[in-house]
Amino acid sequence: MKALVTGGGGFLGLYLTEQLVGRGDQVRVLCRGEYPRLRELNVDYHKGDVRDLDTVTAACADQEAVFHTAALPGVWGSWSMFYETNAAGTENVIAACREQGVGKLIYTSSPSVVFDGTEHTGGDESLPYSDRFLCHYPHTKAIAERAVLAANGQNGLATCSLRPHLMWGPRDNHIIPRLIQTAKQGRLRRVGSGRNLISISYVENAARAHLQAADALNVGSPVAGEAYFINEIEPVNLWQWVDQLLALAGLPPVKRALSARAARVVGALQEVAYRVLPLRGEPAMTRFLAEQLGNSHHYSVAKAQRDFGYNPQVSFDEAMRRLGAELATANR
């Protein structure tokens, strides 16, 4: 098929682009920067921003499917910064799909759209959207996901939303580098009891799930208008996994700890300080981070298995081996 990947140079977007090219699809990407790997893949390269409707409309021309992975991640920043990219940018993608007669829109969302600070154990898609967002990223992603699902069936457009949980793997430019840097600076603290279980999603498995969903997506199909959690089938102990990641980077395990309650207080105080004082960067701890690091939050993928045959192909052990090889090369 002819497929557009927004954010095609990003972490998930690049893996998705590679998999599309690998199976013979005609691929176009829309991204803001220059990415040598995309040039190597010889895809149709559109440089631009999802915040610009004309740019998005041009990129959607003659496409059968759009994979909308472009987003602004993070736990700190202004409302307008997150809203313009994550919510308004997604509205532009929806409008462009309608204008250009695109048949399929597959949106990359986040489980944080339902995360309300309480523990989720084996949660499924019946969980409601949160009414207690602790940062702008999940709030704007929830607005965008609702808009995508509401657009299903309009102008012949079939839509669905995938919620990969804590994507990780080689080429990660967000979570793992930040974890390693924080550990090297001696600022990493275990939050809570250390027994909390979480879902994780190896990036190649998440990318494949997007292809499976797209192949099953048509107006009137079971996938149309639906949201899906995407992660490995079994959860992991967060802090044991963190220690494993640190070991791959040649670093010692986390030794210092902070209670969940103390982390929430520290996060709240740091948020106030960064809002009131002219401090640069972002807080080391926020209320959202405290809740994420101290609570269990893992999700069932039964719905994705049933509706489009989702089944992770890369095992946890193999995924760790691949990441370890990259970290070992980086440390030479």
ZIMO-V254363 format. One record per residue. RES is the residue in three letters. SS is DSSP state (H for helix, E for strand, L for the rest). PSI is psi in whole degrees, 0 to 359 (999 if undefined). OMEGA is omega in degrees with one decimal (999 if undefined). Layout:
RES | SS | PSI | OMEGA
RES | SS | PSI | OMEGA
This chain:
MET | L | 164 | 172.7
LYS | E | 119 | -172.6
ALA | E | 135 | 173.4
LEU | E | 134 | 173.8
VAL | E | 112 | 172.5
THR | E | 143 | -174.7
GLY | L | 33 | -175.0
GLY | L | 346 | 176.4
GLY | L | 358 | -178.9
GLY | L | 184 | -174.8
PHE | H | 296 | 177.7
LEU | H | 317 | -174.6
GLY | H | 323 | -179.2
LEU | H | 318 | 176.3
TYR | H | 319 | 179.1
LEU | H | 317 | 177.7
THR | H | 315 | 179.1
GLU | H | 317 | -178.9
GLN | H | 322 | 176.1
LEU | H | 312 | 178.4
VAL | H | 319 | -176.9
GLY | H | 332 | -180.0
ARG | L | 7 | 171.1
GLY | L | 11 | 177.1
ASP | L | 156 | 174.9
GLN | E | 117 | -167.9
VAL | E | 134 | 171.1
ARG | E | 143 | 177.3
VAL | E | 149 | 172.0
LEU | E | 118 | 178.6
CYS | E | 164 | -172.0
ARG | L | 331 | -173.3
GLY | L | 186 | 175.5
GLU | L | 131 | -178.1
TYR | L | 109 | -177.9
PRO | H | 324 | -178.7
ARG | H | 323 | 178.1
LEU | H | 324 | 176.7
ARG | H | 321 | 178.7
GLU | H | 325 | -178.7
LEU | H | 350 | 176.5
ASN | L | 42 | 177.2
VAL | L | 166 | 175.8
ASP | E | 111 | -167.2
TYR | E | 117 | 173.2
HIS | E | 122 | -179.9
LYS | E | 125 | -179.1
GLY | L | 185 | -171.7
ASP | L | 139 | 179.8
VAL | L | 347 | 177.6
ARG | L | 348 | -179.4
ASP | L | 112 | -174.9
LEU | H | 318 | -178.8
ASP | H | 319 | 179.0
THR | H | 315 | -179.0
VAL | H | 319 | -179.7
THR | H | 318 | 178.3
ALA | H | 321 | -178.7
ALA | H | 331 | -177.8
CYS | H | 352 | -177.2
ALA | L | 132 | 175.6
ASP | L | 19 | 179.5
GLN | L | 143 | 177.4
GLU | L | 330 | -178.5
ALA | E | 146 | 174.4
VAL | E | 125 | 172.5
PHE | E | 110 | -174.9
HIS | E | 92 | 179.8
THR | L | 346 | -176.9
ALA | L | 132 | 179.7
ALA | L | 162 | 172.7
LEU | L | 109 | 178.6
PRO | L | 176 | 175.1
GLY | L | 167 | -177.3
VAL | L | 4 | -177.1
TRP | L | 142 | 179.2
GLY | L | 175 | -176.6
SER | L | 156 | 176.1
TRP | H | 314 | -176.5
SER | H | 323 | -179.3
MET | H | 313 | -179.5
PHE | H | 319 | -176.0
TYR | H | 316 | -174.5
GLU | H | 321 | 179.9
THR | H | 308 | -170.4
ASN | H | 319 | -176.9
ALA | H | 301 | -179.2
ALA | H | 323 | 177.5
GLY | H | 321 | 177.9
THR | H | 322 | 174.8
GLU | H | 323 | 176.2
ASN | H | 319 | 179.3
VAL | H | 316 | 178.6
ILE | H | 313 | -179.6
ALA | H | 320 | -179.6
ALA | H | 322 | 177.6
CYS | H | 317 | 177.4
ARG | H | 314 | -176.7
GLU | H | 320 | -173.5
GLN | H | 3 | 176.9
GLY | L | 31 | 176.3
VAL | L | 139 | -176.6
GLY | L | 333 | -173.6
LYS | E | 135 | 174.5
LEU | E | 117 | 179.6
ILE | E | 116 | -173.1
TYR | E | 136 | 175.2
THR | E | 108 | -178.8
SER | L | 210 | -177.0
SER | L | 142 | 174.0
PRO | H | 343 | -179.5
SER | H | 347 | 178.0
VAL | H | 341 | 177.7
VAL | L | 0 | -176.0
PHE | L | 120 | -175.9
ASP | L | 14 | 179.8
GLY | L | 350 | 176.4
THR | L | 166 | -179.4
GLU | L | 136 | 172.7
HIS | E | 117 | -179.3
THR | E | 111 | -176.8
GLY | E | 29 | -177.5
GLY | E | 153 | 176.9
ASP | L | 187 | -172.3
GLU | L | 358 | 174.4
SER | L | 350 | 177.5
LEU | L | 133 | -179.2
PRO | L | 161 | 172.0
TYR | L | 143 | 179.2
SER | L | 148 | 169.6
ASP | L | 18 | -178.2
ARG | L | 71 | -179.7
PHE | L | 130 | -177.7
LEU | L | 357 | 172.2
CYS | L | 169 | -170.6
HIS | H | 335 | -178.0
TYR | H | 302 | -179.3
PRO | H | 327 | 180.0
HIS | H | 312 | -178.9
THR | H | 330 | 175.4
LYS | H | 324 | 177.6
ALA | H | 318 | 176.7
ILE | H | 316 | -178.5
ALA | H | 316 | -179.0
GLU | H | 317 | 177.7
ARG | H | 318 | -179.2
ALA | H | 319 | 179.6
VAL | H | 313 | -177.8
LEU | H | 326 | 177.7
ALA | H | 335 | -178.9
ALA | L | 351 | -178.9
ASN | L | 132 | 177.9
GLY | L | 354 | -179.6
GLN | H | 129 | 179.8
ASN | H | 33 | 178.7
GLY | H | 14 | -178.0
LEU | L | 126 | 173.6
ALA | E | 133 | -176.5
THR | E | 155 | 170.4
CYS | E | 166 | -177.0
SER | E | 131 | 177.3
LEU | E | 140 | -176.1
ARG | E | 73 | 177.6
PRO | E | 135 | -175.5
HIS | L | 119 | 176.8
LEU | L | 70 | 179.3
MET | E | 140 | -177.3
TRP | E | 165 | 177.2
GLY | L | 183 | 177.1
PRO | L | 147 | -179.3
ARG | L | 6 | 174.2
ASP | L | 128 | -179.8
ASN | L | 19 | -174.3
HIS | L | 286 | -169.5
ILE | H | 306 | -174.8
ILE | H | 316 | 175.8
PRO | H | 322 | 179.1
ARG | H | 319 | 178.2
LEU | H | 313 | -177.8
ILE | H | 318 | 179.8
GLN | H | 318 | 178.9
THR | H | 320 | 178.7
ALA | H | 318 | -180.0
LYS | H | 329 | 179.2
GLN | L | 358 | 179.4
GLY | L | 22 | -176.2
ARG | L | 3 | -176.6
LEU | L | 129 | 179.1
ARG | L | 137 | 171.0
ARG | E | 135 | 179.7
VAL | E | 126 | 177.1
GLY | L | 201 | -173.7
SER | L | 340 | -175.5
GLY | L | 6 | -178.6
ARG | L | 2 | -174.6
ASN | L | 139 | -179.2
LEU | E | 141 | -179.6
ILE | E | 157 | 170.7
SER | L | 145 | 173.3
ILE | L | 156 | -176.7
SER | E | 108 | 176.6
TYR | E | 133 | -166.1
VAL | H | 323 | 179.4
GLU | H | 324 | 175.4
ASN | H | 321 | 178.8
ALA | H | 319 | 179.1
ALA | H | 317 | 179.8
ARG | H | 324 | 177.9
ALA | H | 323 | 178.4
HIS | H | 320 | 178.4
LEU | H | 317 | 179.3
GLN | H | 317 | 179.2
ALA | H | 318 | -179.6
ALA | H | 318 | -178.8
ASP | H | 329 | -178.7
ALA | H | 351 | -172.0
LEU | L | 122 | 170.6
ASN | L | 158 | 176.3
VAL | L | 126 | -179.6
GLY | L | 352 | 178.1
SER | L | 162 | 179.4
PRO | L | 335 | -177.1
VAL | L | 333 | -172.7
ALA | L | 129 | 177.9
GLY | L | 14 | -174.5
GLU | E | 156 | 174.2
ALA | E | 150 | -175.2
TYR | E | 132 | 168.4
PHE | E | 139 | 179.1
ILE | E | 117 | 176.5
ASN | L | 177 | 174.4
GLU | L | 154 | -172.0
ILE | L | 320 | -179.5
GLU | L | 139 | 176.1
PRO | L | 167 | 176.1
VAL | E | 158 | 170.6
ASN | E | 119 | -173.2
LEU | H | 310 | -170.6
TRP | H | 334 | 170.4
GLN | H | 320 | 178.9
TRP | H | 319 | 176.7
VAL | H | 316 | 178.6
ASP | H | 323 | 177.2
GLN | H | 318 | 178.6
LEU | H | 317 | 179.0
LEU | H | 322 | 178.5
ALA | H | 321 | 177.3
LEU | H | 330 | 179.6
ALA | L | 6 | 179.7
GLY | L | 27 | -177.5
LEU | L | 153 | 179.7
PRO | L | 162 | 178.9
PRO | L | 165 | 177.7
VAL | L | 128 | -177.8
LYS | L | 333 | -176.5
ARG | L | 148 | -173.5
ALA | E | 161 | 179.0
LEU | E | 134 | 179.0
SER | L | 156 | 179.8
ALA | H | 319 | -180.0
ARG | H | 316 | 179.4
ALA | H | 322 | 179.2
ALA | H | 320 | 178.6
ARG | H | 319 | 179.2
VAL | H | 314 | 178.4
VAL | H | 317 | 179.4
GLY | H | 315 | 179.7
ALA | H | 317 | -179.8
LEU | H | 319 | 179.8
GLN | H | 323 | 177.2
GLU | H | 316 | 179.0
VAL | H | 315 | -178.5
ALA | H | 318 | -178.4
TYR | H | 337 | 176.1
ARG | H | 324 | -172.4
VAL | H | 319 | -175.2
LEU | L | 156 | 178.1
PRO | L | 63 | 179.9
LEU | L | 143 | -178.7
ARG | L | 157 | 178.6
GLY | L | 215 | -179.0
GLU | L | 160 | -178.5
PRO | L | 146 | 174.7
ALA | L | 333 | 178.6
MET | L | 139 | 173.2
THR | L | 171 | 177.8
ARG | H | 321 | 179.3
PHE | H | 313 | 178.1
LEU | H | 318 | 179.8
ALA | H | 316 | 179.6
GLU | H | 319 | -179.5
GLN | H | 321 | -175.8
LEU | H | 338 | -175.3
GLY | H | 346 | -176.4
ASN | L | 158 | 168.4
SER | L | 138 | 173.4
HIS | E | 101 | 178.6
HIS | E | 154 | -164.3
TYR | E | 149 | 176.4
SER | L | 142 | 175.3
VAL | L | 19 | -176.8
ALA | H | 323 | -178.5
LYS | H | 317 | 177.9
ALA | H | 324 | 176.5
GLN | H | 318 | -177.7
ARG | H | 317 | -170.0
ASP | H | 329 | 179.3
PHE | H | 21 | 170.8
GLY | L | 27 | -179.4
TYR | L | 131 | 175.5
ASN | L | 114 | -177.6
PRO | L | 129 | -178.0
GLN | L | 330 | 179.6
VAL | L | 121 | -177.9
SER | L | 163 | 177.9
PHE | H | 314 | -178.1
ASP | H | 318 | 179.7
GLU | H | 322 | 177.9
ALA | H | 317 | 178.3
MET | H | 323 | 178.3
ARG | H | 316 | -179.5
ARG | H | 318 | 177.7
LEU | H | 318 | 179.7
GLY | H | 322 | 178.7
ALA | H | 320 | 178.7
GLU | H | 316 | -179.2
LEU | H | 324 | 178.6
ALA | H | 320 | 178.2
THR | H | 320 | -178.9
ALA | H | 331 | -176.0
ASN | L | 357 | -179.0
ARG | L | 999 | 999
